[in-house]
């Protein structure tokens, strides 16, 4: 080992130790960075943005409504701050679904090396999916009720979408990569093709149709994350996970350029305003250009958000190589995502009720958003260390 390499190697050991990882766990002999540090940091960044979105909902009361495929569309009347606050948080959901696919692939490869059968792996992942759906109704929805957001107890939110996509995604786990990418792209494209021609929010569509394809209200239920449109994003994540397992550095570099390509493609697809938009551009300013349909995810929404996410992943991987401990705060959040998600909902919902039920507005909300992150960080660090000490099939690993 050269003199210049010695400090880096020592720093790498210290970095793994403070994260609760054993030396060399998941890292190559010549790699001074923990194997999943860029992914964990990316997930941690998305968690921070997600917390901003929910602090905006619970404390600022600044949310203008969901960007649905039908019915009234949120109007920001040219106000930049509310729109930008919402826009940056759009990165969270598609990033989480893409990361879910990556995680399913990497977990399957890891468990195969430990001697698990394919059936055991699929059963394990399917069980995780069912657990996420149960947490939606038993744990997440009560937090929205505390926040008095007007969401019914039968709300099908992001945990339902993630759980349903994980459950069905087990069927994609061992498809050839070409088939996996093609099927995922087909699901994304078919989302808009299968939407009803009459774009109104007043039709009570069948519950199964809501759960699988059409976000919106039906008496007794409110669905924002139907499974099939997001399953395509999970499938793309699975395919990327295979690339990551073969050549990590090339995959990180490739993410950067794939992200740039997606952002460049967003411009003409959005400008033409036809297929891929679900709803045409409503206005002539930059807000109208970037104000896209999220429920279900339109093609332009995914080009914009997944493109930005992939660019961020490529940049975070570069930072991880240059400054090994610089990503540690984000990594801590990224290693306890479900724990953070459940805890932060109750924290921000409680803060919102305690501070002002009518909302504080966005500028006064920001300090409380940061306070919430500061309170949750040590809890996530402790939980992350605890979780990494559990056996591979422990229930604690699910969180």
N, C-alpha and C positions, 0 to 999 in steps of 0.2 A: 504494500500500500504506500502511495506517495504521501509526502508531507501535506500537500494541498488536499488530498482526498481524505486524510484522517479526520479533520474536523467535520467534514460532511457526513462521514460514516457515524461518528459519535452523535452528531445532531440527529441523524436518522434514528438511532437507537433511542434517544431521549424522546423524540417525537412519538415513536410507537409506544413508549412506556407511559407517557402522559395521556394517551388515548386508550390505555388499558389493553394494548395488543402485545403479544409476545414478539420478540425479535424474529424477523424473517417470516412472520405469518402472512402468507399470500404474496410475498415479494420475492423477486429473483435475487440471486446472490449478488448481482452487480447493480441492483436498483436501490438507491438510498431512500426512496419514497415509499410509504405503505401502498400496497397494490391498488386500493380503492380510494385513496385520498381525493383525487379530482372528482370522482362520482359523489363521494360524501360531501365535499365542499359545494358542488353544484346543487345537490339536494338541500343542503343547509341554506344556500342562497334563496332557493325557491321557498323554503319554509319562512324565511324572513319576509319575503314579499307576500306570501299568503297571510302572514300575521298582520301585515299592513292592510290588506283587503278586509280582514275581519275586524280589525280595530276601526277601520273606516265605517263598517256596518254598525258595530255595536256602540262605539264611542262618539264618532263624528256624525253618524247618521247621514253620511254623504253618498250612499249608494243610490243610484237613479233607477234601479230595476235591472233585471236580467236581460241580456242581449239575445232575446228569443227569436226563433225563425218566423213566428207569427204573432199577430197582435201589435200593440203599441211598442215602439222602439225607444229606448232611453234617449232623451234630448238634453245635451249639455249647453245649448244656447251660446256656443262659442266660449264657454268658461274653460280655460286651459287646465287649471289646477285640479278640479274634480275629475276631468277626463284623463289626465296623465296619471293621477293616483290609481284610477281603475285600470288604465292601459298596462302599466308595468306589472300589475298583479295578474294580468292575463297569462303571464309566463308560467304560473304555478301549475295549473291543472294539466296542460299538455306535457309539461316536464315530468310531473309525477306519473302519468300514465306511461310515458316513454321509459322512465326509470323502472317502473314496475316490470315492463317487458325485459329490460336488461337484467334486473334482479332475478327474474324467473329463470333465464338462461344460465346465469352464473351460479345460481343455487343448484340447478339440475346438474351442471358439470361438476361442482364441488361434491355433491352427494354421490354421484356415480364413482368418483375417486375413492369415496369412503365405503363403497360396496353396496350402496342402495340400488334396488331394482328400479326399472322405469315405472312400474306400477306404484311402488312406494313413494317415489318422487311426485308423481301425478296426484296421488291421494293426499300427500302432504300439502301441495299447493292448492288443491281444491278445498281442503279444510281451511286453509288460510283465507280463501275467498269467502267461504261461508261465514267465518268469524267476522270479517270486515262488514258484511251485510248485517249481521246481528248487532255489531257495534253502532251501525248507523241508527238503528231504532232504539237501542237500549241506552246508549251513551251520548251520541252526537245530538240527536233531535232534542233531548231535554235541555241542552245548552242553548239552542236556538229559542226554545220557549222561555228560558230565563231572560234572554236578551230581548224578548217581546218583538220579534221580527215578523210576526204574523204568519209564520210557517207552520203548517199543520203537523200533528204527530206522525202522519204517514208521509213525511217528506223523504224523497229518494235523492240523496245528495251524492257527494263525491265518494264517500266510503262505499255506498251501494254500487256506484259505477266501477270503482276499483275492484271491489269484491266480485262483482259479476264478470268483469273482464278477466280477472285471474282464474275464476272457475272455468269459464269457457276457453280461456287461453291455454289451459292444459291440453286441449285437443290439438293445438298448433305446435306444441313443444318440440315434437320430433319430425315435423314436416321438413322436406328439403328446403334449403334457404331460398331458392328461386320461387318455389311455390308459396313460401311464407310471405315474401315481399309482395308477390302478385296478389295474393288473397287479402293482405292488409291494405294495399292500394285500392283494391276493388271495394272493400268495405267503406273506405273513406269517400270514394267517388259515388258509391251507391247511396250514401246518406242523402245527398241532394236529389238524386234521381227518384228516390222513393218518397220524398216529401209530397203531401197532397198539393194539388195545384191551387186550391183555395187557401190563401194565407190568412186565416183568421184564428184568433185565440179563443173563440167562443164555442167551439165544437167539443163535445165530451167524447173524445176518442176512447176506444176500448182500453182497459187497463194494461193488457199485454202489449198493445201497440205503444202505449206510453213507456212502458218499462224497457222495451227493446229499441225504439226508434224516435218517438216524438216527445220532446220535452214540453212541459206545460201542465195545466190544471185539468183534472178530471174529478168530478165530485168524490171527495174522500181521499184524494191523493194529489201530490205535487211532485213532478219528476223534473229534475234538471240534468241528470247524467244518465240517459239511457245507455244500455250496454253496447250495442252493436257499433255505433259511430266511434266510440273510444276504443273498442277492441282492435280496430285497425291501427291505432297509435301504439297499442301494446305490442301488436305483432311486429311493427317496425322496430320497436325497442328490442324485441327478442332477436331479430336479425342483426341489429347492431351489437348486441351482447355477444353473438358468435364471433363477429369481427374482433371485438375487444379481447376475447379469450385467445384468439390466434396471434394477434400482433397489437399489443396495447398502444404503443407509441404511434404506429401508423393509424390506428383507429381514432386516437385523439386528434391527430393532424387532419385526418379525413373528415372528422366532425366539423372542424372549422370551415373547410371548403364546402362541405354539403350545406352548412348553415348559410354561407354567403350565397350559394346558388339558389337556395329556397327564398331568401330575401329578394334577390334580383327577379326571380320568377313572380313574386308577389306583386310587383309593380304593374306589369302588363295585365295580369289576371284581374287585379282590382280596377285598373284603369278602364278596361273594356266593360266591366260590370255585368257580364253574362254569367255563364255557368261557372261555379266555384265561389260565388258570392252569397248565394241563397237570397239575400236582399240587395238591391242595387245601392250604389252610393247615394246618400241622401244629403246633398249639399255640394258646395264647391271648395270648401276650405280644407286644411290639412286634417282637422278633426274628423270630417266626413270620410276622408280617405282611409283613415286608420280605425274608424268605428265599424267593426265587423261583427258578424254573428258568431256567438260562442256556443249557443245551445240550439241544436247540436253543432259541433264544430264545423264551420264552413272550411272549404279548401283554403281560402285566403287567410282565415284565422290560423290554420295550422302552418301555412307557409310563413306567416309573420312570427308566430310564437315559437314553433319548433325550430325555425331558422335561427332566431335569436338565441334560443336555448343551446343549439349545437355550437354556435359561435362562442357562447359563454363557456361551454365545456372545453372546447379547444384552448381557450385562453387560460382557464383555470388549470388545465393540465400543464401548460407552459409555466405558470406561476409555481405550481407544485415542484417542478424540476429546479427552478431557480431559487425559490425561497421556501424551504421545506416546512417551516413552522408558521408561515404567513397565513395559511388557510385554516389553522387550528380552530379558531372560533366558529367558523362555518361548519367544519367537520364534526364538531361536537353536536351541533343541531342535526346534522345530516345522519348521524348514527342512531338517533332516537326519534324518527319521524312520527310514528304513530303516537308515542308517548307525548310528544310535543303537541300534536294535533288536538288530541282530546283535552289536554291540560289547558292549552291556550284559549280554547273556545270558552271554557268556564271562567278563566281569568278575565278575558276581555268583556264577556257578557256581564260579569259581576261589576267590573269597573264602569261599564256603561250605565248600569242601573244606579250605581252609587254616585257617579259624578253628575249626570244629567240625563234624565230619561228622554228629553227632546233633542239631545245631541250637542256637542261642543263645536262642531265645525272642524274642518281638516287641519288648519294650522295649530289649534289648541290640542288636537288629538295626537299629534306627532310625539310629544314628550311621553305620553302614556303608552304609546306603541313601543317606544324604546325602553321604557320602564318594564314593560311586560317581558321583552327580550332579556333584559338584565336579570329579572327574577327567574326566568325559565332556564337560563344557560347553565347554572350550577346543577339544577335538577336533572337536566339532560345529560350532563357530564357524569353524574353519579349513576344514573340509570344505564347509560351506555356501557360503563365499566361493569356494572352488574350483569347486563345482558350478555356481554362477550365471554363471561365466565360460565355461562350455562351450556349444557350439552346441545348438539346440533338439532335434536328433535324436541327440545324443551318448549313449552308453551310460551315462556318468556321471550323466546326468539321471535314470536309473532309480532311483538310490539317494538 
